Amino acid sequence: MSMMFKRALCDKILLQLSGLYRFNCINKFSRNDQDNVLSKGTVITEKKYDDSNNTSKEEKLKRLLKEAATYKDANDKNWATTPYPDKAPTSVEEENIDIPKVNPVERSIILFPGQGTIKVGAVSKYLRFPGAKDIFELANEILGYDLLKICLKGPQEKLDQTKFNQPATVVLSLAALEQLREERPKVFETCIGTAGYSVGELSALIFSGAISFEDGIRLVAVRGNMMQVASDKISQGMLSVYCPPQVKLSKVLQDATAWARDLGVPDPICKVSVFLYTQSKIIAGNEEALQYIEKNANVIGLQRLKRLPVSGAFHTPLMQPAIQKFYEILRDMTLEEPRTKVYSNYTGRPYRNTKTIKGLLVKQIISPVKWEQCIQRIYKRPEGTPFPRTFDVGSGGRMKTILKLINAKAADSCIVI
C-alpha cells in the first residue's frame, strides 16, 4: 500500500472518529441538560464544545494508527480464535468458496410439437392414464364438440383441418404429460426450460402455468378457427426445403413473389415461415409462388422439397385476418409468471415476464418461427458439459428428429413420450 493511500485512509478514519467523538460529547451534555431540567425545572442552554483538546487527541490517534500492526503482519496465527468451522474461508479474496454444482443430467427440458404431426388413433396410447381422459373430457366441454372422437376415429382429412388440428395437438400434448407424470414424476420438479413448435408454444405456456388449462384451450380454439378462416380466403400453403449455402434464398423468394404478381395475385406473399435447422427452412405463401419454386427447384438449387399437410401459409402476413380475434381473447386473460423458462418462437429467447407473452404470441402468428435459434440457446453450454434429459412429448418422435439435426449430442439424451 502506498504512503499516499495510507495517509488518505488515516485522515478519513480520523475524520470519522472525530465526528463520532463530537457526537458523543454533545449527547453527554444533552443528557446532563435534560437531567438539570428534570431536577431543577429550569431550561439550560446548550453548552459550547471546546475542541482545543481534540486536536492533540487526533494527533495521538493518527500516531497510533500509523504504528498499528495488521493481522497479516503476524507470522504465528495460532492465537487467533474464530466462530467459524475449521477450514472455513476467512476472506473471499484469499480463498475461493466451493459452491456445489447441480449435475445437468439431473435437469430436464420438455419440447412440444406443432400442427401437422398428429395422426388418427395416436392418442389412444395415452388414454390408459386416468388424467389423460379427464383432460379430453374437460377440453370437449370447453370446445363444444367431441375432440376425442375426431382424434380416435378421424377421418384424417378432418383432423388435418386447422380448426381441429391445433386444439387436438395441444390437448394430445397435455394428455401425453400424464404418462410423464405417472412414470417420471420428478421431471416436473427438475424442468429448467420448455419450448413448443408453433401452436406447441401454447402447450408449453400451459405446462409452465403461465396460462391456465381452460384459457389455453379457449385460446387455441380461437387461434385454430381464425387461422382456418385466413387460410380459406386465398389459395396458400407451406413447403419444406433444403437450401445449400450457395443458394441465395432471398432472391428465390423475391422471384417467386414476382411470378405470383405477374399471374394476377393481389399482394402476393412468399417468405420463410420457419427456421427449422441448419440449411433447412419452411417456406410459406401463395399457391402460385410455391408452384414456381417447385417447378424451378433444380435450376434454383433447392433440394428435398416437401409440401406440409396444412392449408395455410402460417407465420406469414397471410395470417393477418386471424390477429384481431385472437388478440381480443388473449387481452382479457390473466397470465401468471411461468414456473420454468418458456422460449418464444418470435425471439428465440425465454420470455422475460408476463407482459411480453401476450404481445409476442400475437406477433408469432404472422412472423417466422425461430426454432433453430430456440434450440441453440436452450442447449448452449461449455464444451464437455453434459446435456439435460430432453422429453419429446406428443410428437411421436418428430421433435427428437429435428433436435438431432440441430444438436446430435443433446438428442442422445432425448426420450420420446
N, C-alpha and C positions, 0 to 999 in steps of 0.2 A: 504494500500500500504506500503510495507516495506521500511525502511530508505535507504537501499542499492539501491532499484529500483528508489526511489525519487532522490537520488544523481546522479545516472546514467542518469536519464531523464533530470535533471537540466544541467549536463555537456554537454549533447547532444544539448540542446536548446541553451546554451551559445556559443557553438562552431559554431552553425548555425548563431546566431546573430552576433558573432564576424566576421565571414566571410562576412556577409551581410554589416556590418559596414565598413569593409575594402574596399569592392567593391564600396560602395557609395563614400568613400573618394577618391578613385582612379578616379572614374567618375568625381568627382568635380574638382580634379586637372587637369584631361584631358580636361574638358570643359574650364578651365582657360587658359591652354596652347593653346588650339585652338583659343581662343579669342585673345591672345597675338600675335599668328601667323598672324591672320587676320588683327590686328591693326598695328602691327609693321613690319610685313613682315619678321620676323626672327624666326628661329626654336629654341624652348626652350626644353631642355632635360627633361625627366620625373623626377619629384621630388621624393625623397625618403621619404617614410612614416615612421614616428617615432611612434611606438606603445607603448611608455613608459606610456602614459596617459591611454591607453586602458586597461592596467592591473587593474588599480583602478576602471575603469568603469565596467569591467567584475565582479569584486568582488561585486560592488554595485548591478548589475543585479542579481547576484547569491543570494544576501541577499533579494532582493525584491521578487524573485520567491519563496524563501523559506518561506517568511512571507505572501505570497499572499493567498487570500481566494478563494475557488472554489464555483461554482454555487450551488453544493449540500449542502454546509455549511449553506446556507440561509434557515431559517425556514419560513419566510414570502416571498413568491414569487409573491405577487400581483404587485410589482413594475415592474416586467419583462414585456416586450412587445414582440409580435411575429407577423410576417406577415402571419402566417398560420391560417386557420379557427379554431373556438373553437372546443375543443375535438380532434383536430388532434394530433397524437402521435409525441412527440419530439425526441424520440430515439427508434430504433427498438429493442434495448436491454432492454428498460424499459417497452415496451408495444408491443404486437403482433398486426400487421396490419391485419384487417379483409378483406381478398380478396374474392370478390364474386365468388361463385362456380356455375358451369354450371350443371343444372339438367340432369343426364344421360338419363332420359326418353325423353328428347328433342333431343337426338342424335340418329343416326341410323346406322345399319350395313346391307350390302347387300350381299347375298350369291347367287352364280350361279351354276347350275348343270353341270354334266359331261355327257359323252356319255352314251346312253342306256336308257334315261328317256323319250325321245320324241316319241309320237305316231302319227299316221296319223290323220290329222284333228285337232290336238291340237292347231295349230297356228291360226285357224280361229277366235277364240275369241279376238285376238289382232288386227285383220285387220280392225276393226271399228275405229281405231285410225289412222288418216292420216299419221303420222310419221312412223308407222309400215309398211305400204305399200311402202313408199319411201325407207325404209331400205332394203326390199326384192328386189325391183327393182334395186337398186344400187348393191346389192350382186349378182344378176343374171348377170349384166354386167361384174363384176369382175371375176366371176367363169366361165362364158361362157356357162352356161346351166340354165334351169328353176328350181331353187331350190324350189321356192314356190309351183310349181306344184307337185313336189315329196312330199313335206310336206302335201299338201292338199289331194292328191289322191293316193300316195304310188306307188306300194304296200308296205306293211310294211317290207317285206324282202329286198326290195331295199333301203328303208330308214334306215334299220339297218346296211347296209354296211358302214364300217368305212369311206370310202372316201366321202360318202354323209352325214352320221350321224354327223360327227364332225362339218362341216360347218353349218348344219341345227341347231345343238344345240346352237352354238354361235349366229347365226343370230336370232333365235327364242328368245333367252335371251335378245338380244338388242331390239327386237321388243316389248317384254314384258315391257321393261323400258319405252316405250312410254305411256303405261297405267299408270305407276307410275308418269310420268311427267305430265299427264293430271289431275290425281286425287289427287296427293300428291307432288306438285312441291317443297315444302320445304325440302323434303328428300335429294335432290341433294346438298343442301347447308349444311345440318346437318350431312351428312355421315362422319363418323370417321374411317371407315375401310371396306374393301371388300375382299372376297376370292372366288375362283372358284375351283370346284372339277375337277381335271384332265384337260381336254380341257377347262373347265369353267374358268381356270386361265387366258386364253386369253380374255374371256369375261370381266373379272374383270380388266385386264390391259387396254382394250379398253375403258371401262367405266371410268376409272381413268384418261384417257387422256395420259397415258404413250405410248400407241400405237395408231396410227390413225386408223379410221374405215377401210380405204382402205388397209393399210398394214396388219391390223389384219385379214381381210378376205383372202388376199393372203397367209398369213402365215398359217391359219387354213386349207386352201385348200391343201397346200403342206404337212402339217402335216398329214392330213387325208389320202391323196394319198399314201405317203411313209409308213405310218403305215399299210395301206392295203397291200402294196407290201411285207412288212416284215411278215405280218400275213399269206400270201399265200405261203411263202417259205417252211413252215413246219406246220404240224397239231398242234395247240395250243389253249389255251382258258383261262378262268378265272372262279374261283369258290369261292363263298362266304361261310364262315364257322364261327361257334361259337366255340370258344376254351376255355373250362373251365380251371381254374387255374392249375389243376393237370396235364394237358396235356403238354408234352414237345414238342412244335410245331417245334422247330429247328430240333429235332430228326426225327419227322414225315417227314419234308421236305427232309432231307438227305436220308431217306429210300425210299421216292418216286422217288428221283433223281436216286438213285442206281438201282431201279427197271426198270426205263426207259433205263438206260445204259445197263442193262443186256438184254433188248429186242432189243438192237442194235441201239438205238437212239444216234446219234453223239452229243457230248457236251450237254447233257440234262440239262434243267433248271426247277427248281420248287422253287419259292420264294414268300414271302409276297409282294404283289404289292400295297396294300392299308391298312393303319391302320385306320379302319373305326370308330369304337367306342370301348369302354371297352370290351375286350374279343372277339370282332368281327373283323375278318380280311378277306381280299380278297386275295386268293392265285392264282398265275398265273404260267403257264409253259407249257411244252409239254403235249399233249393229254394223252400219256401213263402214265405220272406221276399223272395227275389229276384223271384218272381212278383208279389208285392204291389207292388214298385217298378215293374215293367214295366207293370202294369195301370193304375197311377195316375201314370205319368210326366208326362202332360200337366197334371194338376192340381197335382202337386208342383212342376213346373217343370224337371225334369231333361231333358237333351237327348242325342242321339246315343247311345242305348243299344245295346250290342252284347255278346252272350254270347261268352266266351272258350272256345276248344276244349279245355277241361280239365274233369275230373270232380270236382275237389276245391276246397274253399274254402281255398286256400293262404294262408299268412301270417295265419291267424286261429286262435283256440283250438280250432277243429275239427280241427286237425292235431296236437293233444296226443298221440294214440296213437303218433305217429311219433317222438317225442322220445327215449324211453328207449333204443331200439336204436341210434339214430343217435349218441347220446352215448357209449354203451359202445364203439362202434368208434372214435370220434374221441378218446376219452380215452386210449387206448393208443398213439396215433400220436405220432411225434416231429416237431415242426414246426421250421422254420428261419426266421431273420429274412428277410423279403421283400426282394428286390433293388430294388424300387421301391415307391412308395406304393400301397397297396391300400385302396380306400374300402369301408367297411362299410355294407351295406343297413340295418342296425339303427340305427346312429347318424348316418349320412350323413357321417361323418368318416373319415380314414385310421386304420387300426389302429395303436395305439401300440407294441405288442410282441406276441410270440407268445402270451403268457399270455392276452391278451384275445381272440385269434382263436377259440379253442375255445368259450368261453362265449357269444360273440356269434353264432357260427354256429348254435348250438342255439336261441338266442332268435329268430333270424331266421325260423325255420320257423313260429313261431306269432305273429309280430309284423309290422306293416306294413313294406313296403319303402319307404324314403325316397329314391326315385330322383331326384326333382327336387332334393332337398337335396344329394345327391351331386354332381350335375352343376353346380349353382350354386357349390359350393365348389371343384370342380376347375378351373372356368374363371373364377373371380373374379380380377380384375386391374384396375389403374387405367385410366381412360378413355384410349383411343388406343393401348394396348399390344396388339401383335399376339397372336393366339392360336396355340398349338402345333398341329401337324398331328394330326388325330384319325383313327384307323383303326377302322372298324366291321368287326369280324371275325366272320364266320359267320352274320350275321342276314339277309343278302340285302338290306340297306338299311333294315331296321326300326329299328335303333338310331340311324341318322342321321336318320330321320324324327322320332323322339322328341326328339333333340338339337335339331333345328331349331325345334321348338315351345317349347323351353326357352331356347335361346340361338342365334338365327339366325346371328349373326356367327361363332360357333365352328363351326357346321355348314358354313359356306362352305369351310372347310379340312378337311372330313371326307372320307375316302376309303373306299369300300366294298370289302372284300376277300372 
